[in-house]
């Protein structure tokens, strides 16, 4: 091949009398994904596979030389006519690039690929910053990558400094039935999921960690239509629910023991508040099933003790009553961290996610535990997270890469979100979505069909490079409003100071051409601060100038700029700010390699062998899930005619494999923090003692309660149920399981 580079040009034009060069029948395919991240200023080689698509009567020949053109982040042509000789279906392109993002297009095929020119992570001399991650979904849901592509894609992530990701393993592939041995490396149809041992093994090899989100029960452990307690309504998702909770916990126990050394944590379900159509107490049952399984693994294997439990997966439409019911159901003492999904405008992040931080602070304090870390396990801006929407004429979706404007919008949204998440103190922020996929006529991804970088991945990589080992220290003077942000970050000894400066809401028409001069006027991009360097969203150097009268000015062509500042600027910053207050409340999660997801390790838990669940019967009880835009369930609904003597049935689940015994069950009406009578004594208390049979099973116990007493003109009532006992725990230590529920009295039909 080396010899061909010297002599291959002599083959130009020798296609033969019947061969034709058809652009739509020649394709280039990237071979080694990590080659598309190159070191700046170094001659780098990128290899392509070149193939043809044959048609009857037409012979297509690969030309001896392919020609490529380079464009930069802004779409400007920076190199044309770059030749790459082909031999035996392989072409090698040689480039030498300055820092930044580049599109490389093959003239003969019309295909484009993305290149990031940046110092590779292995040359940074620091460990991965645990605050940065992506949603990858290699096993299902958001996945289009073959098993064979996992290693090169994970290596690409590691090369740009990201050592964490979120995934969706399928428990149904791991266990075929309740008695079958666990199969951790099952091969699935289509080679798009399964092989979970292989994936976790790659994490060990590459030094990565994964947040495994498990969604739904195995098909063989779901309720059937004839079950007395379906635990979902007609709009709900029955596949969410394990029929036998004890058996379900065994799966999470096995996973924690086998993969615990590379787990960020196990995450309980996905966006339950938005799509399960059930109130928060039902989700709380699931998180306790996970907890029991994880703790059972820890009792067998010390490695498994490091596996945290991440609960919530809350959407930005979650109702306050739902949050409080979670808190009343022991969230802060059952879980190690909470996760939230944010898709708002970047300038709204501190208000949107700030609500969750403040609630979590109150919930943790009320339980007498340290502040639980917050993970933003999906993050981006809804207005820019897709491209090529299917139109009313049914035009096909799935174009390989977004347009320039779409790509830059996606990049701005992805990068600005991560910056804001770090500023307000989240523990880990997961950019959505690493691998390209399609959903509901829309395309998503930080990489294209070809798995090579988009501008959004380049912008995310720049965030990671600038903020690794730096923490938020304040805002540039006067730049904290909705018109934009000027966040400042510094290393521990305050010798390195950087600022991220980004505009407010996105306006796509700003990127239809050359809309800004080299030095745009206006106060947004001009300050009397000591700038030592200015950079675009992709890390490329941007011209700046400073003068005594005008201060420093630079061109913010991407709506997002990075500045290097003299440390003396620290004396000029706005601090405290809303972001710094949230950061402190969050326990410093936004500090470099700060608060860990395992922040709850010091809490001594006694895991109950028994958990209680509201026996939801949709023939007598409804659910109010119309109070938010996404239909989040808020409360159970009971007609007023039944509310004065409502029969509440609680299902007492024994999770223990061999033990059983006496259980005390108590129901207090009007005692939860989300009651209209919060802080008042309950209007009624009901108790019952039952005997739970040996081994796993469920025992129903019913109470007749009055949901109208003490309403004071309101319609909501909280009900708190607790179970307690001594058996089934080590050393005879007593245990208690508590569940907070919200009921709404509605007019009778």
PARO-147968 format. One line per 2 residues: number of its first residue (from 1); their letters; for each residue x, y, z of C-alpha. Coordinates in nm, 2 decimals. Layout:
NUM = A = X/Y/Z; ...
! end
This chain:
1 = XX = 0.00/0.00/0.00; 0.29/0.24/0.08
3 = XX = 0.43/0.17/-0.27; 0.09/0.24/-0.42
5 = XX = 0.09/0.58/-0.26; 0.40/0.66/-0.47
7 = XX = 0.29/0.50/-0.80; -0.09/0.47/-0.78
9 = XX = -0.16/0.79/-0.98; -0.04/0.62/-1.30
11 = XX = -0.36/0.42/-1.29; -0.58/0.72/-1.33
13 = XX = -0.84/0.67/-1.60; -0.78/0.30/-1.66
15 = XX = -1.15/0.19/-1.60; -1.19/-0.03/-1.91
17 = XX = -1.43/0.01/-2.21; -1.74/-0.10/-2.02
19 = XX = -1.68/0.03/-1.67; -1.86/0.34/-1.55
21 = XX = -1.80/0.56/-1.25; -2.15/0.59/-1.08
23 = XX = -2.15/0.81/-0.77; -2.45/0.62/-0.62
25 = XX = -2.27/0.29/-0.66; -1.94/0.37/-0.49
27 = XX = -1.94/0.39/-0.11; -1.67/0.47/0.15
29 = XX = -1.70/0.33/0.50; -1.50/0.43/0.80
31 = XX = -1.28/0.15/0.94; -1.14/0.25/1.27
33 = XX = -1.36/0.50/1.46; -1.08/0.63/1.68
35 = XX = -0.88/0.75/1.37; -1.14/1.02/1.34
37 = XX = -1.00/1.19/1.65; -0.66/1.32/1.55
39 = XX = -0.39/1.51/1.73; -0.36/1.87/1.62
41 = XX = -0.06/1.96/1.41; 0.04/1.60/1.35
43 = XX = 0.02/1.42/1.02; -0.26/1.16/1.07
45 = XX = -0.39/0.88/0.85; -0.76/0.79/0.83
47 = XX = -0.85/0.46/0.66; -1.16/0.40/0.46
49 = XX = -1.31/0.09/0.31; -1.43/0.15/-0.04
51 = XX = -1.69/-0.08/-0.20; -1.93/-0.09/-0.50
53 = XX = -2.29/-0.18/-0.55; -2.33/-0.38/-0.86
55 = XX = -2.64/-0.37/-1.09; -2.72/-0.60/-1.38
57 = XX = -2.55/-0.49/-1.70; -2.34/-0.23/-1.52
59 = XX = -1.98/-0.28/-1.41; -1.87/-0.03/-1.14
61 = XX = -1.50/0.00/-1.07; -1.34/0.17/-0.77
63 = XX = -1.13/0.46/-0.91; -0.76/0.45/-0.83
65 = XX = -0.78/0.79/-0.65; -1.05/0.94/-0.44
67 = XX = -1.07/1.32/-0.38; -1.17/1.48/-0.06
69 = XX = -1.26/1.83/0.05; -1.24/1.97/0.41
71 = XX = -1.48/2.22/0.57; -1.45/2.35/0.93
73 = XX = -1.70/2.39/1.21; -1.86/2.69/1.04
75 = XX = -1.89/2.52/0.70; -1.60/2.71/0.54
77 = XX = -1.39/2.51/0.29; -1.04/2.49/0.43
79 = XX = -0.89/2.23/0.20; -0.99/2.08/-0.14
81 = XX = -0.87/1.83/-0.38; -0.70/1.62/-0.12
83 = XX = -0.62/1.29/-0.29; -0.62/0.94/-0.14
85 = XX = -0.51/0.64/-0.35; -0.71/0.33/-0.34
87 = XX = -0.59/-0.03/-0.34; -0.78/-0.35/-0.27
89 = XX = -1.08/-0.16/-0.15; -0.89/0.06/0.09
91 = XX = -0.82/0.43/0.08; -0.60/0.62/0.32
93 = XX = -0.64/0.99/0.37; -0.36/1.19/0.52
95 = XX = -0.45/1.51/0.71; -0.27/1.76/0.93
97 = XX = -0.52/1.98/1.11; -0.53/2.26/1.37
99 = XX = -0.76/2.21/1.67; -1.13/2.20/1.59
101 = XX = -1.40/2.01/1.41; -1.39/1.92/1.03
103 = XX = -1.62/1.76/0.78; -1.44/1.56/0.51
105 = XX = -1.64/1.49/0.20; -1.55/1.24/-0.07
107 = XX = -1.61/1.40/-0.41; -1.66/1.06/-0.59
109 = XX = -1.93/0.93/-0.34; -2.08/1.25/-0.20
111 = XX = -2.04/1.11/0.16; -1.92/1.31/0.45
113 = XX = -1.75/1.21/0.77; -1.66/1.40/1.09
115 = XX = -1.31/1.46/1.23; -1.22/1.60/1.57
117 = XX = -0.87/1.75/1.60; -0.79/1.76/1.97
119 = XX = -0.53/1.64/2.22; -0.62/1.27/2.29
121 = XX = -0.71/1.19/2.65; -0.42/0.97/2.71
123 = XX = -0.19/1.27/2.68; -0.39/1.48/2.94
125 = XX = -0.21/1.32/3.23; -0.52/1.31/3.45
127 = XX = -0.79/1.05/3.52; -1.14/1.06/3.37
129 = XX = -1.35/1.32/3.53; -1.65/1.13/3.67
131 = XX = -1.89/1.42/3.61; -1.90/1.36/3.23
133 = XX = -2.09/1.08/3.05; -2.32/1.01/2.76
135 = XX = -2.63/0.80/2.71; -2.50/0.52/2.48
137 = XX = -2.77/0.25/2.50; -2.56/-0.02/2.34
139 = XX = -2.80/-0.30/2.44; -3.14/-0.17/2.35
141 = XX = -3.38/0.13/2.32; -3.14/0.39/2.18
143 = XX = -2.92/0.16/1.99; -2.82/0.10/1.63
145 = XX = -2.47/-0.03/1.68; -2.37/-0.39/1.62
147 = XX = -2.19/-0.58/1.90; -1.87/-0.56/1.69
149 = XX = -1.89/-0.18/1.70; -1.89/-0.15/2.07
151 = XX = -1.52/-0.16/2.13; -1.43/0.10/1.87
153 = XX = -1.71/0.33/1.99; -1.62/0.30/2.35
155 = XX = -1.25/0.36/2.26; -1.37/0.68/2.07
157 = XX = -1.54/0.80/2.39; -1.24/0.73/2.60
159 = XX = -1.02/0.91/2.35; -1.21/1.24/2.40
161 = XX = -1.20/1.21/2.78; -1.54/1.05/2.86
163 = XX = -1.52/0.75/3.08; -1.88/0.69/3.17
165 = XX = -2.20/0.61/2.99; -2.56/0.49/3.04
167 = XX = -2.70/0.16/2.90; -3.02/-0.05/2.90
169 = XX = -2.95/-0.42/2.96; -3.25/-0.66/2.92
171 = XX = -3.31/-0.88/3.22; -3.52/-1.10/2.99
173 = XX = -3.21/-1.19/2.80; -3.02/-1.27/3.12
175 = XX = -3.27/-1.51/3.27; -3.51/-1.72/3.06
177 = XX = -3.73/-1.82/3.36; -3.73/-1.82/3.74
179 = XX = -3.53/-2.14/3.77; -3.30/-2.12/3.47
181 = XX = -2.93/-2.03/3.53; -2.83/-1.68/3.45
183 = XX = -2.70/-1.63/3.10; -2.50/-1.31/3.11
185 = XX = -2.37/-1.32/2.75; -2.68/-1.42/2.55
187 = XX = -2.67/-1.34/2.18; -2.98/-1.16/2.06
189 = XX = -3.14/-1.15/1.72; -2.99/-0.89/1.50
191 = XX = -2.68/-0.86/1.71; -2.79/-0.53/1.85
193 = XX = -2.84/-0.63/2.21; -2.73/-0.91/2.44
195 = XX = -2.36/-1.00/2.49; -2.37/-0.81/2.82
197 = XX = -2.06/-0.99/2.96; -1.87/-0.89/2.65
199 = XX = -1.98/-0.52/2.70; -1.89/-0.51/3.07
201 = XX = -1.56/-0.68/2.99; -1.48/-0.40/2.75
203 = XX = -1.55/-0.16/3.03; -1.28/-0.33/3.24
205 = XX = -1.03/-0.33/2.96; -1.08/0.04/2.87
207 = XX = -1.12/0.17/3.23; -1.48/0.28/3.18
209 = XX = -1.79/0.26/3.40; -2.16/0.22/3.31
211 = XX = -2.49/0.32/3.46; -2.72/0.02/3.39
213 = XX = -3.09/0.11/3.36; -3.32/-0.18/3.38
215 = XX = -3.67/-0.12/3.23; -3.96/-0.36/3.28
217 = XX = -3.99/-0.72/3.41; -3.92/-1.03/3.22
219 = XX = -4.22/-1.16/3.01; -4.25/-1.47/3.24
221 = XX = -4.28/-1.25/3.55; -4.54/-1.00/3.45
223 = XX = -4.90/-0.98/3.57; -5.17/-1.14/3.36
225 = XX = -5.51/-1.00/3.28; -5.67/-1.25/3.52
227 = XX = -5.45/-1.14/3.82; -5.65/-0.99/4.11
229 = XX = -5.41/-0.69/4.14; -5.31/-0.57/3.79
231 = XX = -5.14/-0.27/3.94; -5.19/-0.06/3.63
233 = XX = -5.47/0.10/3.44; -5.58/0.08/3.08
235 = XX = -5.33/0.35/2.98; -5.05/0.19/3.17
237 = XX = -4.76/-0.04/3.08; -4.81/-0.38/3.23
239 = XX = -4.46/-0.49/3.13; -4.32/-0.26/3.40
241 = XX = -4.44/-0.48/3.67; -4.28/-0.80/3.82
243 = XX = -4.55/-1.04/3.94; -4.31/-1.20/4.20
245 = XX = -4.11/-0.93/4.36; -3.87/-1.16/4.54
247 = XX = -3.78/-1.35/4.23; -3.73/-1.02/4.05
249 = XX = -3.48/-0.91/4.31; -3.27/-1.21/4.24
251 = XX = -3.18/-1.07/3.89; -3.05/-0.74/4.03
253 = XX = -2.86/-0.93/4.29; -2.69/-1.14/4.03
255 = XX = -2.61/-0.84/3.81; -2.46/-0.65/4.10
257 = XX = -2.24/-0.93/4.20; -2.11/-1.00/3.85
259 = XX = -2.06/-0.65/3.71; -2.03/-0.45/4.03
261 = XX = -1.67/-0.35/3.97; -1.76/-0.15/3.65
263 = XX = -2.10/-0.02/3.76; -2.17/0.35/3.82
265 = XX = -2.49/0.20/3.96; -2.81/0.02/3.88
267 = XX = -3.09/0.26/3.78; -3.45/0.18/3.85
269 = XX = -3.67/0.20/3.53; -3.69/0.49/3.29
271 = XX = -3.92/0.80/3.32; -4.17/0.62/3.53
273 = XX = -4.35/0.94/3.62; -4.42/1.02/3.25
275 = XX = -4.53/0.68/3.11; -4.63/0.43/3.38
277 = XX = -4.95/0.61/3.46; -4.92/0.52/3.83
279 = XX = -4.84/0.74/4.13; -4.49/0.75/4.29
281 = XX = -4.56/0.49/4.56; -4.57/0.22/4.30
283 = XX = -4.23/0.32/4.17; -4.10/0.31/4.53
285 = XX = -4.19/-0.06/4.54; -3.96/-0.11/4.24
287 = XX = -3.67/0.07/4.40; -3.70/-0.14/4.71
289 = XX = -3.69/-0.46/4.50; -3.36/-0.34/4.35
291 = XX = -3.23/-0.25/4.70; -3.31/-0.59/4.84
293 = XX = -3.13/-0.76/4.55; -2.82/-0.53/4.57
295 = XX = -2.79/-0.59/4.94; -2.83/-0.96/4.90
297 = XX = -2.53/-0.95/4.66; -2.33/-0.75/4.90
299 = XX = -2.38/-1.01/5.17; -2.23/-1.27/4.93
301 = XX = -1.96/-1.07/4.77; -1.76/-0.77/4.89
303 = XX = -1.73/-0.63/4.53; -2.10/-0.59/4.50
305 = XX = -2.10/-0.35/4.80; -1.97/-0.08/4.57
307 = XX = -2.29/-0.09/4.35; -2.50/0.21/4.42
309 = XX = -2.88/0.23/4.36; -2.99/0.53/4.14
311 = XX = -3.36/0.61/4.16; -3.60/0.85/4.00
313 = XX = -3.53/0.89/3.62; -3.76/1.18/3.67
315 = XX = -3.88/1.39/3.37; -3.89/1.77/3.37
317 = XX = -4.27/1.75/3.39; -4.27/1.57/3.72
319 = XX = -4.54/1.69/3.96; -4.43/1.82/4.31
321 = XX = -4.68/1.58/4.47; -4.51/1.29/4.29
323 = XX = -4.17/1.40/4.43; -4.30/1.43/4.79
325 = XX = -4.47/1.09/4.77; -4.13/0.94/4.67
327 = XX = -3.97/1.11/4.97; -4.25/0.98/5.20
329 = XX = -4.17/0.63/5.06; -3.81/0.63/5.19
331 = XX = -3.63/0.75/4.88; -3.35/0.91/5.08
333 = XX = -3.27/0.60/5.29; -3.33/0.34/5.01
335 = XX = -3.14/0.50/4.73; -2.78/0.62/4.68
337 = XX = -2.85/0.88/4.42; -3.13/1.03/4.22
339 = XX = -3.15/1.08/3.84; -3.34/1.34/3.64
341 = XX = -3.39/1.41/3.27; -3.36/1.77/3.15
343 = XX = -3.45/1.89/2.79; -3.51/2.26/2.85
345 = XX = -3.34/2.56/2.70; -2.99/2.58/2.85
347 = XX = -3.06/2.92/3.01; -3.35/2.75/3.20
349 = XX = -3.14/2.47/3.35; -3.07/2.64/3.68
351 = XX = -3.44/2.70/3.74; -3.56/2.37/3.60
353 = XX = -3.31/2.14/3.76; -3.27/2.37/4.06
355 = XX = -3.63/2.27/4.16; -3.51/1.91/4.19
357 = XX = -3.19/2.00/4.38; -3.40/2.20/4.63
359 = XX = -3.65/1.92/4.68; -3.37/1.66/4.71
361 = XX = -3.20/1.87/4.97; -3.52/1.89/5.18
363 = XX = -3.59/1.52/5.13; -3.24/1.42/5.24
365 = XX = -3.24/1.65/5.54; -3.58/1.52/5.65
367 = XX = -3.45/1.16/5.65; -3.14/1.27/5.84
369 = XX = -2.89/1.16/5.57; -2.63/1.35/5.36
371 = XX = -2.76/1.51/5.04; -2.81/1.25/4.77
373 = XX = -2.60/1.31/4.46; -2.80/1.41/4.15
375 = XX = -2.74/1.25/3.81; -2.88/1.41/3.49
377 = XX = -2.90/1.08/3.31; -3.04/1.24/3.00
379 = XX = -2.94/1.59/2.90; -2.99/1.81/2.60
381 = XX = -3.23/2.07/2.46; -3.55/1.95/2.31
383 = XX = -3.55/2.22/2.04; -3.23/2.10/1.89
385 = XX = -3.21/1.73/1.96; -3.33/1.60/1.63
387 = XX = -3.30/1.65/1.26; -3.46/1.54/0.93
389 = XX = -3.81/1.51/1.07; -4.05/1.31/0.85
391 = XX = -4.28/1.56/0.69; -4.65/1.54/0.61
393 = XX = -4.57/1.39/0.26; -4.40/1.10/0.43
395 = XX = -4.05/1.18/0.30; -3.80/0.93/0.44
397 = XX = -3.60/1.00/0.75; -3.26/0.87/0.82
399 = XX = -3.03/1.10/0.63; -2.67/1.01/0.73
401 = XX = -2.59/1.34/0.89; -2.77/1.66/0.98
403 = XX = -2.74/1.98/0.78; -2.49/2.24/0.90
405 = XX = -2.75/2.45/1.08; -2.90/2.15/1.25
407 = XX = -2.57/2.02/1.35; -2.46/2.35/1.51
409 = XX = -2.79/2.38/1.69; -2.75/2.03/1.83
411 = XX = -2.39/2.11/1.93; -2.49/2.43/2.11
413 = XX = -2.77/2.26/2.30; -2.56/1.95/2.40
415 = XX = -2.26/2.15/2.52; -2.44/2.43/2.70
417 = XX = -2.65/2.18/2.89; -2.35/2.00/3.02
419 = XX = -2.19/2.33/3.12; -2.49/2.44/3.32
421 = XX = -2.52/2.10/3.49; -2.17/2.12/3.61
423 = XX = -2.22/2.48/3.73; -2.52/2.39/3.95
425 = XX = -2.36/2.09/4.11; -2.49/1.77/3.95
427 = XX = -2.28/1.46/4.02; -2.27/1.33/3.66
429 = XX = -2.43/1.47/3.35; -2.51/1.23/3.06
431 = XX = -2.53/1.39/2.71; -2.81/1.25/2.49
433 = XX = -2.74/1.05/2.27; -2.41/0.90/2.16
435 = XX = -2.50/0.65/1.90; -2.72/0.76/1.61
437 = XX = -3.08/0.62/1.61; -3.43/0.71/1.49
439 = XX = -3.74/0.75/1.70; -4.09/0.87/1.59
441 = XX = -3.97/1.01/1.26; -3.68/1.20/1.42
443 = XX = -3.30/1.14/1.41; -3.08/1.17/1.72
445 = XX = -2.72/1.12/1.79; -2.38/1.28/1.86
447 = XX = -2.24/1.06/1.58; -2.39/1.00/1.23
449 = XX = -2.49/0.69/1.05; -2.13/0.62/0.98
451 = XX = -2.04/0.64/1.36; -1.80/0.93/1.30
453 = XX = -1.83/1.25/1.51; -2.08/1.53/1.45
455 = XX = -2.02/1.89/1.56; -2.22/1.81/1.88
457 = XX = -1.97/1.54/1.98; -1.68/1.79/1.91
459 = XX = -1.86/2.06/2.13; -1.91/1.80/2.40
461 = XX = -1.55/1.69/2.39; -1.45/2.06/2.42
463 = XX = -1.66/2.09/2.74; -1.48/1.79/2.88
465 = XX = -1.13/1.92/2.79; -1.19/2.27/2.93
467 = XX = -1.37/2.16/3.25; -1.19/1.85/3.36
469 = XX = -1.04/1.91/3.71; -1.21/2.25/3.73
471 = XX = -1.50/2.37/3.94; -1.75/2.65/3.91
473 = XX = -1.64/2.97/4.09; -1.88/3.23/3.97
475 = XX = -2.01/3.43/3.67; -1.86/3.70/3.46
477 = XX = -1.99/4.03/3.58; -2.35/4.09/3.48
479 = XX = -2.37/3.77/3.27; -2.62/3.55/3.46
481 = XX = -2.95/3.64/3.29; -3.17/3.48/3.03
483 = XX = -2.98/3.67/2.75; -2.68/3.44/2.81
485 = XX = -2.44/3.30/3.05; -2.08/3.37/3.14
487 = XX = -1.98/3.08/3.37; -1.63/3.07/3.51
489 = XX = -1.44/2.76/3.63; -1.10/2.72/3.79
491 = XX = -0.87/2.44/3.90; -0.81/2.36/4.27
493 = XX = -0.52/2.60/4.32; -0.68/2.87/4.10
495 = XX = -0.39/2.89/3.85; -0.60/2.80/3.55
497 = XX = -0.93/2.99/3.49; -1.16/2.94/3.20
499 = XX = -1.50/3.08/3.11; -1.78/2.95/2.89
501 = XX = -1.99/3.22/2.73; -2.31/3.13/2.55
503 = XX = -2.61/3.32/2.42; -2.97/3.27/2.51
505 = XX = -3.24/3.09/2.31; -3.14/2.94/1.98
507 = XX = -3.23/3.12/1.66; -3.16/2.90/1.36
509 = XX = -3.17/3.19/1.11; -2.85/3.33/1.26
511 = XX = -2.67/3.04/1.10; -2.79/3.07/0.75
513 = XX = -2.48/3.25/0.63; -2.22/3.50/0.73
515 = XX = -2.43/3.69/0.98; -2.16/3.82/1.22
517 = XX = -1.86/4.03/1.15; -1.52/3.91/1.27
519 = XX = -1.55/4.12/1.58; -1.92/4.15/1.66
521 = XX = -2.02/4.46/1.85; -2.23/4.47/2.16
523 = XX = -2.18/4.41/2.53; -2.25/4.04/2.51
525 = XX = -1.91/3.97/2.36; -1.70/4.26/2.49
527 = XX = -1.57/4.30/2.85; -1.30/4.47/3.03
529 = XX = -1.16/4.14/3.16; -0.81/4.00/3.11
531 = XX = -0.86/3.74/2.83; -0.55/3.53/2.73
533 = XX = -0.72/3.31/2.47; -1.06/3.28/2.29
535 = XX = -1.20/2.96/2.13; -1.50/2.84/1.94
537 = XX = -1.74/2.57/2.05; -1.52/2.30/1.90
539 = XX = -1.20/2.44/2.07; -1.06/2.61/1.76
541 = XX = -0.87/2.94/1.83; -1.08/3.25/1.76
543 = XX = -0.93/3.60/1.71; -0.97/3.84/2.00
545 = XX = -0.84/4.19/2.06; -0.81/4.40/2.37
547 = XX = -0.78/4.77/2.42; -0.79/5.01/2.71
549 = XX = -1.10/5.17/2.59; -1.31/4.89/2.45
551 = XX = -1.19/4.60/2.67; -1.16/4.26/2.50
553 = XX = -1.37/4.16/2.20; -1.40/3.83/2.01
555 = XX = -1.62/3.66/1.76; -1.88/3.43/1.91
557 = XX = -1.98/3.26/1.59; -2.12/2.94/1.75
559 = XX = -2.33/3.11/2.02; -2.08/2.94/2.25
561 = XX = -1.73/3.05/2.32; -1.45/2.95/2.56
563 = XX = -1.21/3.20/2.71; -0.89/3.15/2.90
565 = XX = -0.86/3.42/3.16; -0.59/3.57/3.38
567 = XX = -0.65/3.45/3.74; -0.69/3.81/3.85
569 = XX = -1.04/3.79/3.70; -1.15/3.59/4.01
571 = XX = -1.17/3.91/4.21; -1.42/4.05/3.96
573 = XX = -1.67/3.77/3.94; -2.04/3.77/4.05
575 = XX = -2.05/3.53/4.34; -2.27/3.41/4.51
577 = XX = -2.50/3.34/4.22; -2.81/3.12/4.18
579 = XX = -2.58/2.85/4.04; -2.33/2.87/4.33
581 = XX = -2.62/2.84/4.58; -2.75/2.53/4.40
583 = XX = -2.39/2.39/4.37; -2.35/2.42/4.74
585 = XX = -2.69/2.26/4.81; -2.60/1.97/4.59
587 = XX = -2.30/1.90/4.80; -2.04/2.02/4.56
589 = XX = -2.12/1.76/4.29; -2.01/2.00/4.03
591 = XX = -1.65/2.01/4.16; -1.39/1.82/3.97
593 = XX = -1.42/1.45/4.06; -1.63/1.57/4.35
595 = XX = -1.93/1.41/4.52; -1.94/1.05/4.42
597 = XX = -2.25/0.85/4.35; -2.15/0.64/4.65
599 = XX = -2.20/0.93/4.89; -2.45/0.72/5.08
601 = XX = -2.21/0.45/5.17; -2.18/0.57/5.53
603 = XX = -2.56/0.51/5.59; -2.63/0.19/5.78
605 = XX = -2.93/0.02/5.63; -3.14/-0.26/5.75
607 = XX = -3.31/-0.39/5.44; -3.66/-0.52/5.52
609 = XX = -3.74/-0.87/5.40; -4.10/-0.74/5.36
611 = XX = -4.22/-0.45/5.15; -4.58/-0.32/5.12
613 = XX = -4.76/-0.22/4.80; -5.09/-0.06/4.74
615 = XX = -5.32/-0.32/4.58; -5.44/-0.11/4.29
617 = XX = -5.76/-0.24/4.14; -5.86/-0.04/3.84
619 = XX = -6.22/-0.15/3.86; -6.27/0.05/4.18
621 = XX = -5.99/0.31/4.18; -5.87/0.55/3.92
623 = XX = -5.55/0.75/3.87; -5.52/1.12/3.81
625 = XX = -5.26/1.15/3.54; -5.37/1.46/3.36
627 = XX = -5.21/1.73/3.58; -4.90/1.77/3.38
629 = XX = -4.81/1.80/3.01; -4.67/1.44/3.00
631 = XX = -4.96/1.29/3.19; -4.76/1.22/3.50
633 = XX = -4.97/1.03/3.76; -5.03/1.23/4.07
635 = XX = -5.28/1.05/4.29; -5.53/0.77/4.31
637 = XX = -5.88/0.89/4.25; -6.18/0.77/4.45
639 = XX = -6.54/0.87/4.39; -6.69/1.08/4.67
641 = XX = -6.96/0.82/4.73; -6.70/0.56/4.82
643 = XX = -6.45/0.79/4.99; -6.61/0.79/5.34
645 = XX = -6.57/0.41/5.36; -6.29/0.33/5.11
647 = XX = -6.15/-0.02/5.12; -5.77/0.01/5.10
649 = XX = -5.59/-0.32/5.03; -5.22/-0.34/5.09
651 = XX = -5.01/-0.62/4.94; -4.75/-0.75/5.19
653 = XX = -4.47/-0.90/4.99; -4.22/-1.14/5.15
655 = XX = -3.89/-1.12/4.97; -3.71/-1.37/5.19
657 = XX = -3.65/-1.72/5.04; -3.71/-1.92/5.36
659 = XX = -3.83/-1.71/5.65; -4.16/-1.57/5.75
661 = XX = -4.34/-1.44/6.06; -4.54/-1.17/6.23
663 = XX = -4.57/-0.84/6.06; -4.74/-0.53/6.20
665 = XX = -4.92/-0.32/5.94; -5.02/0.04/6.01
667 = XX = -5.22/0.29/5.80; -5.23/0.66/5.89
669 = XX = -5.46/0.88/5.70; -5.35/1.24/5.64
671 = XX = -4.99/1.20/5.77; -4.77/1.25/5.47
673 = XX = -4.57/1.56/5.38; -4.78/1.60/5.06
675 = XX = -5.11/1.61/5.25; -5.33/1.92/5.26
677 = XX = -5.28/1.88/5.63; -4.90/1.86/5.63
679 = XX = -4.75/1.87/5.97; -5.08/1.79/6.14
681 = XX = -5.17/1.47/6.33; -5.33/1.20/6.11
683 = XX = -5.71/1.20/6.11; -5.72/0.82/6.17
685 = XX = -5.48/0.54/6.23; -5.55/0.17/6.15
687 = XX = -5.34/-0.12/6.25; -5.33/-0.49/6.19
689 = XX = -5.10/-0.78/6.27; -5.07/-1.06/6.02
691 = XX = -4.85/-1.36/5.98; -4.65/-1.38/5.66
693 = XX = -4.60/-1.73/5.54; -4.25/-1.89/5.51
695 = XX = -4.08/-1.82/5.17; -4.17/-1.58/4.90
697 = XX = -4.53/-1.47/4.84; -4.78/-1.20/4.89
699 = XX = -5.04/-1.16/5.17; -5.32/-0.90/5.12
701 = XX = -5.46/-0.70/5.42; -5.75/-0.46/5.39
703 = XX = -5.85/-0.15/5.58; -6.17/0.06/5.56
705 = XX = -6.06/0.43/5.58; -6.24/0.76/5.56
707 = XX = -6.08/0.98/5.29; -6.32/1.28/5.36
709 = XX = -6.23/1.36/5.72; -6.03/1.67/5.78
711 = XX = -6.01/1.77/5.42; -6.08/2.14/5.50
713 = XX = -6.24/2.20/5.16; -5.95/2.03/4.97
715 = XX = -5.96/1.72/4.76; -5.63/1.56/4.84
717 = XX = -5.54/1.32/5.12; -5.22/1.14/5.20
719 = XX = -5.21/0.79/5.34; -4.89/0.65/5.49
721 = XX = -4.86/0.27/5.53; -4.58/0.11/5.72
723 = XX = -4.49/-0.25/5.80; -4.24/-0.35/6.07
725 = XX = -4.09/-0.67/6.22; -3.78/-0.83/6.35
727 = XX = -3.74/-1.16/6.17; -3.54/-1.19/5.85
729 = XX = -3.26/-0.94/5.95; -2.92/-1.00/6.08
731 = XX = -2.87/-0.98/6.46; -3.24/-0.95/6.53
733 = XX = -3.24/-0.58/6.44; -3.59/-0.45/6.37
735 = XX = -3.69/-0.32/6.03; -3.96/-0.09/5.89
737 = XX = -4.09/-0.04/5.54; -4.29/0.28/5.47
739 = XX = -4.50/0.39/5.17; -4.66/0.73/5.11
741 = XX = -4.97/0.75/4.89; -5.18/1.03/4.77
743 = XX = -5.56/1.00/4.71; -5.79/1.25/4.54
745 = XX = -6.16/1.25/4.60; -6.35/1.31/4.28
747 = XX = -6.72/1.35/4.20; -6.91/1.03/4.16
749 = X = -7.02/0.93/3.82
! end
